[in-house]
């Protein structure tokens, strides 16, 4: 398998650690969610992978009731820090495993999604 780009890895060795610039890029994300039973989105970090962002942990061990949740704004705020050349993407959640099969619903792309979707020519 051929890889393109550079994989993220922690600085190792004294010289690399001294030259490392740190986590220079900070991105503030405001993610709206509709349903606490499904992930709000996936956060993809170039060279690292992706993270499913969920509103609450499974089991709902919360002190707020469902009726209190309905009155809230249903928005998550995240701060993500990465080294300067690394890109961060927010995308719809990928249904993974049994739990993904429970909440996933197929839908057609909107006109705007089709417009911004990368075009592939073979």
N, C-alpha and C positions, 0 to 999 in steps of 0.2 A: 504494500500500500504506500503510495507516495503522498507525502505531507507538503502542504504549502504554508508558508509563514513560519512563525516562531511559536513554540509552545511556552506557556508560562511556567516558570520554576523559581523557587526561592533562591536568593543569592547565597552562594556557598563559598567558603574560603575567605580569608581575611581581605584580600585585595578586592574581590567582587563586592563584598559587604560594604567596604569603604566607598566604593564607586557608585553604589546603588543610590538612586535619587529618591527612592521611596514611592509612596502612593500619591502621585502628584495630581491626578485627575479626580475630582469629586463631582458626582452627579446626584442631584436631588430628584427623586421620583415620586410622583403622586399617582397612585394606581387605584382606580375605582373598581369595585367588585359588586356583583349582583347577588351572588348566592354563597353563603358560608359553607355549603356542602361541596363546593368545587374550588379548585385553585383559581386565584384571581388572574394570574398570568405566569409566564415563564420569563426569567431573567437570563439572557444569554450573554456570556462574557467571553469575548474572543480569546482563544488559546487556552481557556479553562474548561468551558462546558456550559451547562445550564442549570438553573435552580428553579424549582417550582415555588411560587409565592402563594401562600395560603393565608386567608384572613385569620383563622384560628386553628389551634392544634386539634387533632382528632379527639373525640371524646367530649368536647365542649365543656371542659371543667372551668366554666366562667361564672362570675357572680352576676352578670347581667342576664336578663331573660330574653327570649326571642322577641317579645314585643318591644323591649328597650332597644334592641338591635335594629328593628324596623325604623325607628325614629332617628337613628344616627345617620351620618353622612355616607357611610359605606365607602370609605376611602382610606387607603394605606399610604403612609409616608415612609420612604426608605432613603437612606443615604448610602451610596455605593462608592467606594474608593478603589482605584486601580492605578497601575503605572501608566505614564503618559500615553504611549502609543496604543493602548488596549481600548477596544470599543465595547460598548454596552448596548444591548438591544432588548427591548421589551416586546414580547410576542404573545399571541394567544396560547393558552396551555395545551401541551400535548397530552392526550389521554394515555396513561401508562398503567399497566396492571389491571387488576380486578376493579379497583376504585374508579379508574378512568372509564371503564365500560359502563359504570353506573350513571355517570353524569354527562358523558359526551353526547351531543346532538349535532348531526350534520346540518350545515346550512350553506347556501350558495354565497359566493363572494359578492360584496356590494360593488357598485360601479367605481367608487373611490379605491377600494382594495384592488380591483382589476387594473385600474389606471397606474397605481404605484408598484404593482407586482413586477418583479424583474422579468424581462422577456428572454426566452431561451430560443436560440436558432440552431438547428442541426443541419 
